[in-house]
Structure formats: C-alpha cells, structure tokens
Amino acid sequence: MNQREKEAYLREYSILKAQGKPFFPYAVAKDSLMGLLVVVVIIVLSLLFGAQLGPKASGATTTYVPRPDWYFFFLFQLLRVIHPPGFLGVATIGIPTLGMILLFLLPFYDRSAERRIERRPIAVATLVFVVVAMALLTLRGAAAGSPTALTISAPAAVKAAGKGAVSEFYAGRAASSDVGCGACHTIGTAGNPGPGPALTHVGSRIPLAGIERTLVNPTAPMPSFKGLPPKELTAIATFISDLK
Ligand code: HEC
C-alpha cells in the first residue's frame, strides 16, 4: 500500500465510522438473535426427528467394521494411504497438526497486502490442493471397505497359469476377506500384523494340503474354519497356497 492509498483508505474509514452504529447494542443484539434462532432450530429438529443411531451395539460381534462419521473419512483414508505402522503417528496426528499450525501462523508468514486472488498464486494453489486432497480422500474413504479386506494381486505364477487360475485366486481372496483372515494375518499390505504370522509368501513354505489342515485343525488362537462350505474352504486354501 503506498502513501496515497493509505490516505484514501483512512479517509473512507473515518467517514464509515462516523456513519456507523456502535457494536453494543446493535451488533450484539443481531448476533444474539441469530444464535438463538440456530439453537431453536436444532432443538426443534431434535424433537421432531431425533438423532440417527446405528443398530444396537453387541459385544459379541467379530465382523463389525467400525467407521468414522463422514467428516472424518479423509483422516480415515489418510491412514490407509500412509500404511506402515511406524507412520501411524504421522498420519493421525502429525499431518493434521502441521496443517493447523500452518493455518494458525498464516498472519505471521503471509504479510502480503494483496487481496485479489489472481495476485496470490501460492495461497490459491494451497487452497485448491487442500480442498481437492480432502475431497478425494473423503470420497475414497466413503467407498472404502473393511480395513482387513485383502488387496493383494495375483502373483506372476498364477497369471502365467491362465485366466481360470487368476479368477480362482480372486474368488479365494474374496472368501478370505469375508471370513476375516486379515484380522490376525497380514497378506500383502492389508490385514493386522498379528497375532498370526504374515501369509504373504506362506505358499512357498507350506504345501496346499498343509494349509488345508491348518484351516480345519489350527493351533489356538486361530479358529477352525471346518464349518465353512467345502468349496469356500478349498477356495481359501488355494488362494493362500498361491501366495508364493
Ligand atoms: C483369531 C486370529 C486368526 C484368524 C482369524 C486366522 N488366523 Fe491363521 N493363525 C493365527 C495364529 C495365531 C497362527 C499361528 C499359530 C501357531 O502358533 O502355530 C496362525 C497360523 C496360520 C497359518 C500357518 C502359518 C505358518 O507360518 O505356519 C496359516 C496358513 C493360517 N494361519 C491361515 C489362515 C487363514 C487362511 C485364515 C482365514 C481363513 C486365518 N488363518 C485366520 C491366527 C488367526
């Protein structure tokens, strides 16, 4: 701002100030009325429609997949993008906190007097990046399945064995996702790192018959899957055996 602009601004400001109304009671009354209105609308909505609750919680379920409210989907998805357990803190606390600190310090490091958006390329680029990134993460988070859903793709040997083998692999993968092997095993980048060992290459150590035996007659705490339909059991064992 040069000297002339500054004088023009101060002149305009003093005129506006002379015409204006004091903050108290005018602005205070207006804000209070609006605040009251919002509270009344919320009370009326809650009386008319109530809060939406999910199905009644059961402590015995093992298949429930906890999901956050939609406005946390971006954070939820960020956790999946930044997958290694060592980076958990960075994804959940580090990145959002850094964003908040940068926003908080904005008036200290952006001292530019420019107001027009076309003259603030860095600010606009940052805004677009943050909005697009959060929107994409929210959309992908909304569409994401269970965190223990398996995502590993068919190894080269399976692909080489032809289309039938590949579709068998993916059928077995879907069955394994459904019964929740990922709750105790890592397979590829999906699943929990324990209590069971990683199964990503288990097929090179244990033959198919051995895997079938493990599924039917496992060592605790792994549950037995002998109650599954034989076709599904075979599909799972074949899939696991294909992981070489
Ligand atoms: C409740 C947790 C749990 C679930 C669910 C589970 N497992 Fe396991 N699994 C284990 C544990 C723990 C072991 C190691 C047992 C031991 O000490 O030998 C194991 C061992 C195995 C082994 C032998 C691995 C090795 O290196 O010797 C295979 C194969 C296996 N599981 C496959 C599966 C498959 C396939 C599923 C899904 C159909 C599954 N598991 C579901 C806990 C689980």
py3Dmol code that shows the C-alpha trace and the ligand (Angstrom):
import py3Dmol

protein = """\
ATOM      1  CA  MET A   1       0.000   0.000   0.000  1.00  0.00           C
ATOM      2  CA  ASN A   2       1.535   3.358  -0.921  1.00  0.00           C
ATOM      3  CA  GLN A   3       1.009   6.669   0.845  1.00  0.00           C
ATOM      4  CA  ARG A   4      -1.892   7.773  -1.360  1.00  0.00           C
ATOM      5  CA  GLU A   5      -3.774   4.518  -0.996  1.00  0.00           C
ATOM      6  CA  LYS A   6      -3.260   4.662   2.742  1.00  0.00           C
ATOM      7  CA  GLU A   7      -4.704   8.175   2.999  1.00  0.00           C
ATOM      8  CA  ALA A   8      -7.660   7.253   0.819  1.00  0.00           C
ATOM      9  CA  TYR A   9      -8.316   4.243   3.000  1.00  0.00           C
ATOM     10  CA  LEU A  10      -8.142   6.228   6.245  1.00  0.00           C
ATOM     11  CA  ARG A  11     -10.476   8.885   4.843  1.00  0.00           C
ATOM     12  CA  GLU A  12     -13.019   6.294   3.806  1.00  0.00           C
ATOM     13  CA  TYR A  13     -12.677   4.572   7.156  1.00  0.00           C
ATOM     14  CA  SER A  14     -13.380   7.737   9.166  1.00  0.00           C
ATOM     15  CA  ILE A  15     -16.476   8.507   7.038  1.00  0.00           C
ATOM     16  CA  LEU A  16     -17.824   4.994   7.553  1.00  0.00           C
ATOM     17  CA  LYS A  17     -17.059   5.158  11.254  1.00  0.00           C
ATOM     18  CA  ALA A  18     -18.946   8.445  11.644  1.00  0.00           C
ATOM     19  CA  GLN A  19     -21.997   6.945   9.905  1.00  0.00           C
ATOM     20  CA  GLY A  20     -21.799   3.636  11.729  1.00  0.00           C
ATOM     21  CA  LYS A  21     -23.599   2.254  14.720  1.00  0.00           C
ATOM     22  CA  PRO A  22     -21.876   1.157  17.950  1.00  0.00           C
ATOM     23  CA  PHE A  23     -21.119  -2.532  18.408  1.00  0.00           C
ATOM     24  CA  PHE A  24     -23.202  -2.599  21.594  1.00  0.00           C
ATOM     25  CA  PRO A  25     -26.163  -2.935  21.475  1.00  0.00           C
ATOM     26  CA  TYR A  26     -26.719  -3.189  17.679  1.00  0.00           C
ATOM     27  CA  ALA A  27     -24.315  -5.918  16.564  1.00  0.00           C
ATOM     28  CA  VAL A  28     -24.610  -7.792  19.868  1.00  0.00           C
ATOM     29  CA  ALA A  29     -28.404  -7.901  19.601  1.00  0.00           C
ATOM     30  CA  LYS A  30     -28.258  -9.098  15.984  1.00  0.00           C
ATOM     31  CA  ASP A  31     -25.744 -11.856  16.732  1.00  0.00           C
ATOM     32  CA  SER A  32     -27.635 -12.985  19.834  1.00  0.00           C
ATOM     33  CA  LEU A  33     -30.889 -13.200  17.909  1.00  0.00           C
ATOM     34  CA  MET A  34     -29.278 -15.253  15.141  1.00  0.00           C
ATOM     35  CA  GLY A  35     -27.568 -17.521  17.688  1.00  0.00           C
ATOM     36  CA  LEU A  36     -30.861 -18.058  19.481  1.00  0.00           C
ATOM     37  CA  LEU A  37     -32.562 -18.892  16.184  1.00  0.00           C
ATOM     38  CA  VAL A  38     -29.946 -21.553  15.365  1.00  0.00           C
ATOM     39  CA  VAL A  39     -30.336 -23.158  18.798  1.00  0.00           C
ATOM     40  CA  VAL A  40     -34.144 -23.172  18.452  1.00  0.00           C
ATOM     41  CA  VAL A  41     -33.911 -24.807  15.008  1.00  0.00           C
ATOM     42  CA  ILE A  42     -31.595 -27.521  16.406  1.00  0.00           C
ATOM     43  CA  ILE A  43     -33.938 -28.154  19.354  1.00  0.00           C
ATOM     44  CA  VAL A  44     -36.979 -28.367  17.044  1.00  0.00           C
ATOM     45  CA  LEU A  45     -35.139 -30.730  14.648  1.00  0.00           C
ATOM     46  CA  SER A  46     -34.034 -32.981  17.504  1.00  0.00           C
ATOM     47  CA  LEU A  47     -37.572 -33.094  18.912  1.00  0.00           C
ATOM     48  CA  LEU A  48     -39.100 -33.828  15.500  1.00  0.00           C
ATOM     49  CA  PHE A  49     -36.529 -36.234  14.043  1.00  0.00           C
ATOM     50  CA  GLY A  50     -34.187 -37.233  16.883  1.00  0.00           C
ATOM     51  CA  ALA A  51     -30.578 -38.294  16.418  1.00  0.00           C
ATOM     52  CA  GLN A  52     -29.800 -41.089  13.995  1.00  0.00           C
ATOM     53  CA  LEU A  53     -28.286 -44.059  15.792  1.00  0.00           C
ATOM     54  CA  GLY A  54     -26.882 -47.223  14.256  1.00  0.00           C
ATOM     55  CA  PRO A  55     -28.106 -50.701  15.170  1.00  0.00           C
ATOM     56  CA  LYS A  56     -27.844 -51.665  18.815  1.00  0.00           C
ATOM     57  CA  ALA A  57     -24.257 -52.489  19.776  1.00  0.00           C
ATOM     58  CA  SER A  58     -23.329 -56.095  20.517  1.00  0.00           C
ATOM     59  CA  GLY A  59     -20.125 -57.003  22.338  1.00  0.00           C
ATOM     60  CA  ALA A  60     -20.152 -60.483  20.798  1.00  0.00           C
ATOM     61  CA  THR A  61     -19.774 -59.474  17.159  1.00  0.00           C
ATOM     62  CA  THR A  62     -16.461 -60.117  15.423  1.00  0.00           C
ATOM     63  CA  THR A  63     -17.425 -58.864  11.986  1.00  0.00           C
ATOM     64  CA  TYR A  64     -18.353 -55.283  12.860  1.00  0.00           C
ATOM     65  CA  VAL A  65     -16.229 -52.799  10.957  1.00  0.00           C
ATOM     66  CA  PRO A  66     -16.001 -49.508  12.853  1.00  0.00           C
ATOM     67  CA  ARG A  67     -16.296 -46.498  10.591  1.00  0.00           C
ATOM     68  CA  PRO A  68     -15.983 -42.830  11.468  1.00  0.00           C
ATOM     69  CA  ASP A  69     -18.560 -40.171  10.687  1.00  0.00           C
ATOM     70  CA  TRP A  70     -18.321 -38.861   7.130  1.00  0.00           C
ATOM     71  CA  TYR A  71     -16.433 -35.713   8.051  1.00  0.00           C
ATOM     72  CA  PHE A  72     -13.571 -37.879   9.310  1.00  0.00           C
ATOM     73  CA  PHE A  73     -13.409 -40.051   6.178  1.00  0.00           C
ATOM     74  CA  PHE A  74     -10.443 -38.032   4.894  1.00  0.00           C
ATOM     75  CA  LEU A  75      -8.465 -38.801   8.044  1.00  0.00           C
ATOM     76  CA  PHE A  76      -9.564 -42.427   7.920  1.00  0.00           C
ATOM     77  CA  GLN A  77      -8.436 -42.705   4.304  1.00  0.00           C
ATOM     78  CA  LEU A  78      -5.134 -40.961   5.050  1.00  0.00           C
ATOM     79  CA  LEU A  79      -4.409 -43.806   7.472  1.00  0.00           C
ATOM     80  CA  ARG A  80      -4.821 -46.287   4.639  1.00  0.00           C
ATOM     81  CA  VAL A  81      -2.689 -44.281   2.234  1.00  0.00           C
ATOM     82  CA  ILE A  82       0.087 -43.985   4.826  1.00  0.00           C
ATOM     83  CA  HIS A  83       0.101 -47.649   5.639  1.00  0.00           C
ATOM     84  CA  PRO A  84       3.283 -48.655   7.525  1.00  0.00           C
ATOM     85  CA  PRO A  85       2.503 -48.938  11.271  1.00  0.00           C
ATOM     86  CA  GLY A  86       5.598 -46.837  12.063  1.00  0.00           C
ATOM     87  CA  PHE A  87       3.961 -43.854  10.350  1.00  0.00           C
ATOM     88  CA  LEU A  88       0.671 -44.123  12.257  1.00  0.00           C
ATOM     89  CA  GLY A  89       1.537 -41.073  14.366  1.00  0.00           C
ATOM     90  CA  VAL A  90       2.476 -39.039  11.305  1.00  0.00           C
ATOM     91  CA  ALA A  91      -0.841 -39.797   9.582  1.00  0.00           C
ATOM     92  CA  THR A  92      -3.188 -39.337  12.530  1.00  0.00           C
ATOM     93  CA  ILE A  93      -1.524 -36.564  14.495  1.00  0.00           C
ATOM     94  CA  GLY A  94       1.434 -35.193  12.516  1.00  0.00           C
ATOM     95  CA  ILE A  95      -0.164 -34.080   9.243  1.00  0.00           C
ATOM     96  CA  PRO A  96      -3.392 -32.572  10.690  1.00  0.00           C
ATOM     97  CA  THR A  97      -1.462 -30.799  13.462  1.00  0.00           C
ATOM     98  CA  LEU A  98       1.053 -29.411  10.985  1.00  0.00           C
ATOM     99  CA  GLY A  99      -1.855 -28.136   8.867  1.00  0.00           C
ATOM    100  CA  MET A 100      -3.423 -26.427  11.873  1.00  0.00           C
ATOM    101  CA  ILE A 101      -0.139 -24.845  12.960  1.00  0.00           C
ATOM    102  CA  LEU A 102       0.472 -23.517   9.426  1.00  0.00           C
ATOM    103  CA  LEU A 103      -3.046 -22.079   9.356  1.00  0.00           C
ATOM    104  CA  PHE A 104      -2.620 -20.534  12.803  1.00  0.00           C
ATOM    105  CA  LEU A 105       0.678 -18.900  11.838  1.00  0.00           C
ATOM    106  CA  LEU A 106      -0.649 -17.671   8.479  1.00  0.00           C
ATOM    107  CA  PRO A 107      -0.890 -13.971   9.512  1.00  0.00           C
ATOM    108  CA  PHE A 108       2.761 -14.114  10.614  1.00  0.00           C
ATOM    109  CA  TYR A 109       4.329 -15.575   7.484  1.00  0.00           C
ATOM    110  CA  ASP A 110       1.981 -14.204   4.832  1.00  0.00           C
ATOM    111  CA  ARG A 111       2.432 -10.434   5.289  1.00  0.00           C
ATOM    112  CA  SER A 112       1.417  -9.545   1.743  1.00  0.00           C
ATOM    113  CA  ALA A 113      -1.144  -6.745   1.401  1.00  0.00           C
ATOM    114  CA  GLU A 114      -2.608  -8.277  -1.767  1.00  0.00           C
ATOM    115  CA  ARG A 115      -6.264  -9.177  -1.567  1.00  0.00           C
ATOM    116  CA  ARG A 116      -7.033 -10.160  -5.172  1.00  0.00           C
ATOM    117  CA  ILE A 117      -6.937 -13.879  -5.687  1.00  0.00           C
ATOM    118  CA  GLU A 118      -5.205 -13.596  -9.068  1.00  0.00           C
ATOM    119  CA  ARG A 119      -2.260 -11.946  -7.336  1.00  0.00           C
ATOM    120  CA  ARG A 120      -1.943 -14.618  -4.668  1.00  0.00           C
ATOM    121  CA  PRO A 121      -0.906 -17.712  -6.637  1.00  0.00           C
ATOM    122  CA  ILE A 122       0.681 -19.571  -3.711  1.00  0.00           C
ATOM    123  CA  ALA A 123      -2.307 -19.064  -1.425  1.00  0.00           C
ATOM    124  CA  VAL A 124      -4.737 -20.112  -4.167  1.00  0.00           C
ATOM    125  CA  ALA A 125      -2.644 -23.158  -5.118  1.00  0.00           C
ATOM    126  CA  THR A 126      -2.515 -24.217  -1.451  1.00  0.00           C
ATOM    127  CA  LEU A 127      -6.258 -23.782  -1.069  1.00  0.00           C
ATOM    128  CA  VAL A 128      -7.002 -25.792  -4.222  1.00  0.00           C
ATOM    129  CA  PHE A 129      -4.569 -28.518  -3.168  1.00  0.00           C
ATOM    130  CA  VAL A 130      -6.050 -28.851   0.344  1.00  0.00           C
ATOM    131  CA  VAL A 131      -9.677 -28.788  -0.828  1.00  0.00           C
ATOM    132  CA  VAL A 132      -9.079 -31.284  -3.655  1.00  0.00           C
ATOM    133  CA  ALA A 133      -6.995 -33.590  -1.447  1.00  0.00           C
ATOM    134  CA  MET A 134      -9.607 -33.583   1.319  1.00  0.00           C
ATOM    135  CA  ALA A 135     -12.457 -34.113  -1.158  1.00  0.00           C
ATOM    136  CA  LEU A 136     -10.679 -37.045  -2.835  1.00  0.00           C
ATOM    137  CA  LEU A 137      -9.740 -38.620   0.494  1.00  0.00           C
ATOM    138  CA  THR A 138     -13.333 -38.181   1.725  1.00  0.00           C
ATOM    139  CA  LEU A 139     -14.764 -39.812  -1.419  1.00  0.00           C
ATOM    140  CA  ARG A 140     -12.313 -42.703  -1.313  1.00  0.00           C
ATOM    141  CA  GLY A 141     -12.831 -43.098   2.437  1.00  0.00           C
ATOM    142  CA  ALA A 142     -16.594 -43.270   1.888  1.00  0.00           C
ATOM    143  CA  ALA A 143     -16.152 -46.020  -0.706  1.00  0.00           C
ATOM    144  CA  ALA A 144     -13.530 -47.977   1.235  1.00  0.00           C
ATOM    145  CA  GLY A 145     -14.336 -51.412   2.533  1.00  0.00           C
ATOM    146  CA  SER A 146     -13.130 -53.065   5.693  1.00  0.00           C
ATOM    147  CA  PRO A 147      -9.517 -52.320   6.671  1.00  0.00           C
ATOM    148  CA  THR A 148      -8.919 -56.070   6.734  1.00  0.00           C
ATOM    149  CA  ALA A 149     -10.215 -56.530   3.154  1.00  0.00           C
ATOM    150  CA  LEU A 150      -7.416 -58.128   1.136  1.00  0.00           C
ATOM    151  CA  THR A 151      -5.984 -56.198  -1.781  1.00  0.00           C
ATOM    152  CA  ILE A 152      -3.067 -58.383  -2.894  1.00  0.00           C
ATOM    153  CA  SER A 153      -2.993 -59.030  -6.641  1.00  0.00           C
ATOM    154  CA  ALA A 154      -2.286 -62.337  -8.327  1.00  0.00           C
ATOM    155  CA  PRO A 155       1.412 -63.306  -8.360  1.00  0.00           C
ATOM    156  CA  ALA A 156       3.109 -63.802 -11.722  1.00  0.00           C
ATOM    157  CA  ALA A 157       2.975 -67.612 -11.452  1.00  0.00           C
ATOM    158  CA  VAL A 158      -0.829 -67.507 -11.104  1.00  0.00           C
ATOM    159  CA  LYS A 159      -1.162 -65.124 -14.041  1.00  0.00           C
ATOM    160  CA  ALA A 160       1.038 -67.425 -16.100  1.00  0.00           C
ATOM    161  CA  ALA A 161      -1.253 -70.348 -15.285  1.00  0.00           C
ATOM    162  CA  GLY A 162      -4.107 -68.712 -17.180  1.00  0.00           C
ATOM    163  CA  LYS A 163      -7.449 -66.992 -16.691  1.00  0.00           C
ATOM    164  CA  GLY A 164      -9.008 -69.826 -14.692  1.00  0.00           C
ATOM    165  CA  ALA A 165      -6.236 -69.732 -12.101  1.00  0.00           C
ATOM    166  CA  VAL A 166      -6.499 -65.947 -11.825  1.00  0.00           C
ATOM    167  CA  SER A 167     -10.252 -65.946 -11.239  1.00  0.00           C
ATOM    168  CA  GLU A 168      -9.811 -68.779  -8.732  1.00  0.00           C
ATOM    169  CA  PHE A 169      -7.206 -66.640  -6.960  1.00  0.00           C
ATOM    170  CA  TYR A 170      -9.564 -63.678  -6.691  1.00  0.00           C
ATOM    171  CA  ALA A 171     -12.502 -65.834  -5.593  1.00  0.00           C
ATOM    172  CA  GLY A 172     -10.298 -67.210  -2.819  1.00  0.00           C
ATOM    173  CA  ARG A 173      -9.148 -63.726  -1.936  1.00  0.00           C
ATOM    174  CA  ALA A 174     -12.758 -62.533  -1.615  1.00  0.00           C
ATOM    175  CA  ALA A 175     -13.649 -65.552   0.559  1.00  0.00           C
ATOM    176  CA  SER A 176     -10.606 -64.946   2.765  1.00  0.00           C
ATOM    177  CA  SER A 177     -11.565 -61.274   3.135  1.00  0.00           C
ATOM    178  CA  ASP A 178     -15.103 -62.248   4.104  1.00  0.00           C
ATOM    179  CA  VAL A 179     -14.140 -64.718   6.816  1.00  0.00           C
ATOM    180  CA  GLY A 180     -11.619 -62.237   8.197  1.00  0.00           C
ATOM    181  CA  CYS A 181      -8.160 -63.842   7.893  1.00  0.00           C
ATOM    182  CA  GLY A 182      -6.884 -60.239   7.834  1.00  0.00           C
ATOM    183  CA  ALA A 183      -7.995 -59.770  11.448  1.00  0.00           C
ATOM    184  CA  CYS A 184      -4.944 -61.811  12.535  1.00  0.00           C
ATOM    185  CA  HIS A 185      -2.666 -62.039   9.496  1.00  0.00           C
ATOM    186  CA  THR A 186      -1.004 -59.614   7.120  1.00  0.00           C
ATOM    187  CA  ILE A 187      -1.488 -60.572   3.480  1.00  0.00           C
ATOM    188  CA  GLY A 188       0.281 -58.159   1.158  1.00  0.00           C
ATOM    189  CA  THR A 189      -0.309 -54.683   2.587  1.00  0.00           C
ATOM    190  CA  ALA A 190      -3.708 -55.473   4.144  1.00  0.00           C
ATOM    191  CA  GLY A 191      -4.595 -57.035   7.479  1.00  0.00           C
ATOM    192  CA  ASN A 192      -3.292 -56.803  11.014  1.00  0.00           C
ATOM    193  CA  PRO A 193       0.321 -57.669  11.851  1.00  0.00           C
ATOM    194  CA  GLY A 194      -0.670 -60.220  14.494  1.00  0.00           C
ATOM    195  CA  PRO A 195      -1.287 -62.438  16.347  1.00  0.00           C
ATOM    196  CA  GLY A 196      -0.773 -64.748  13.345  1.00  0.00           C
ATOM    197  CA  PRO A 197       2.308 -64.710  11.096  1.00  0.00           C
ATOM    198  CA  ALA A 198       2.285 -62.833   7.763  1.00  0.00           C
ATOM    199  CA  LEU A 199       0.888 -65.039   4.984  1.00  0.00           C
ATOM    200  CA  THR A 200       2.182 -63.040   2.003  1.00  0.00           C
ATOM    201  CA  HIS A 201       4.619 -65.814   0.991  1.00  0.00           C
ATOM    202  CA  VAL A 202       3.299 -68.698   3.079  1.00  0.00           C
ATOM    203  CA  GLY A 203       2.661 -70.841  -0.018  1.00  0.00           C
ATOM    204  CA  SER A 204       6.392 -71.247  -0.545  1.00  0.00           C
ATOM    205  CA  ARG A 205       6.767 -72.791   2.927  1.00  0.00           C
ATOM    206  CA  ILE A 206       3.614 -74.859   3.371  1.00  0.00           C
ATOM    207  CA  PRO A 207       2.057 -77.082   0.709  1.00  0.00           C
ATOM    208  CA  LEU A 208      -1.652 -76.828  -0.166  1.00  0.00           C
ATOM    209  CA  ALA A 209      -2.532 -79.907   1.913  1.00  0.00           C
ATOM    210  CA  GLY A 210      -0.767 -78.388   4.922  1.00  0.00           C
ATOM    211  CA  ILE A 211      -2.729 -75.148   4.570  1.00  0.00           C
ATOM    212  CA  GLU A 212      -5.995 -77.082   4.358  1.00  0.00           C
ATOM    213  CA  ARG A 213      -5.013 -78.946   7.523  1.00  0.00           C
ATOM    214  CA  THR A 214      -4.244 -75.642   9.273  1.00  0.00           C
ATOM    215  CA  LEU A 215      -7.654 -74.219   8.325  1.00  0.00           C
ATOM    216  CA  VAL A 216      -9.517 -77.263   9.635  1.00  0.00           C
ATOM    217  CA  ASN A 217      -7.324 -78.038  12.598  1.00  0.00           C
ATOM    218  CA  PRO A 218      -5.344 -74.918  13.553  1.00  0.00           C
ATOM    219  CA  THR A 219      -3.264 -74.087  16.599  1.00  0.00           C
ATOM    220  CA  ALA A 220      -5.096 -71.756  19.007  1.00  0.00           C
ATOM    221  CA  PRO A 221      -5.836 -68.850  18.976  1.00  0.00           C
ATOM    222  CA  MET A 222      -6.565 -69.339  15.257  1.00  0.00           C
ATOM    223  CA  PRO A 223     -10.178 -70.514  14.987  1.00  0.00           C
ATOM    224  CA  SER A 224     -11.066 -73.595  12.952  1.00  0.00           C
ATOM    225  CA  PHE A 225     -12.789 -72.948   9.636  1.00  0.00           C
ATOM    226  CA  LYS A 226     -14.092 -76.521   9.250  1.00  0.00           C
ATOM    227  CA  GLY A 227     -17.653 -75.159   9.460  1.00  0.00           C
ATOM    228  CA  LEU A 228     -17.282 -73.374   6.102  1.00  0.00           C
ATOM    229  CA  PRO A 229     -18.751 -74.913   2.945  1.00  0.00           C
ATOM    230  CA  PRO A 230     -16.062 -77.209   1.412  1.00  0.00           C
ATOM    231  CA  LYS A 231     -15.982 -75.151  -1.790  1.00  0.00           C
ATOM    232  CA  GLU A 232     -15.178 -71.990   0.128  1.00  0.00           C
ATOM    233  CA  LEU A 233     -12.563 -73.761   2.221  1.00  0.00           C
ATOM    234  CA  THR A 234     -10.846 -75.040  -0.927  1.00  0.00           C
ATOM    235  CA  ALA A 235     -11.003 -71.570  -2.479  1.00  0.00           C
ATOM    236  CA  ILE A 236      -9.338 -70.035   0.588  1.00  0.00           C
ATOM    237  CA  ALA A 237      -6.665 -72.746   0.791  1.00  0.00           C
ATOM    238  CA  THR A 238      -5.893 -72.426  -2.935  1.00  0.00           C
ATOM    239  CA  PHE A 239      -5.575 -68.657  -2.633  1.00  0.00           C
ATOM    240  CA  ILE A 240      -3.254 -68.919   0.387  1.00  0.00           C
ATOM    241  CA  SER A 241      -1.219 -71.610  -1.341  1.00  0.00           C
ATOM    242  CA  ASP A 242      -0.862 -69.386  -4.416  1.00  0.00           C
ATOM    243  CA  LEU A 243       0.894 -66.763  -2.274  1.00  0.00           C
ATOM    244  CA  LYS A 244       4.464 -67.621  -3.043  1.00  0.00           C
TER     245      LYS A 244
END
"""
ligand_1 = """\
43
HEC
C -8.112 -65.111 15.543
C -6.920 -64.918 14.764
C -6.740 -65.717 13.480
C -7.576 -65.774 12.402
C -8.952 -65.095 12.238
C -6.920 -66.566 11.415
N -5.703 -66.986 11.888
Fe -4.351 -68.116 10.889
N -3.161 -68.144 12.502
C -3.374 -67.452 13.683
C -2.256 -67.692 14.574
C -2.108 -67.077 15.959
C -1.385 -68.576 13.907
C -0.094 -69.179 14.446
C -0.486 -70.412 15.169
C 0.744 -71.148 15.682
O 1.255 -70.728 16.713
O 1.166 -72.102 15.011
C -1.980 -68.834 12.618
C -1.396 -69.652 11.664
C -1.846 -69.764 10.355
C -1.163 -70.479 9.308
C 0.163 -71.205 9.437
C 1.231 -70.160 9.180
C 2.629 -70.655 9.405
O 3.519 -69.884 9.004
O 2.822 -71.706 9.971
C -1.908 -70.361 8.173
C -1.597 -70.925 6.796
C -3.061 -69.570 8.531
N -2.984 -69.219 9.862
C -4.052 -69.210 7.645
C -5.202 -68.527 7.998
C -6.290 -68.253 7.085
C -6.287 -68.640 5.604
C -7.244 -67.607 7.786
C -8.598 -67.152 7.286
C -9.426 -68.178 6.711
C -6.755 -67.445 9.150
N -5.519 -68.012 9.240
C -7.454 -66.827 10.156
C -4.461 -66.641 13.969
C -5.561 -66.476 13.142
"""
view = py3Dmol.view(width=600, height=400)
view.addModel(protein, "pdb")
view.setStyle({"model": 0}, {"cartoon": {"style": "trace"}})
view.addModel(ligand_1, "xyz")
view.setStyle({"model": 1}, {"stick": {}})
view.zoomTo()
view.show()
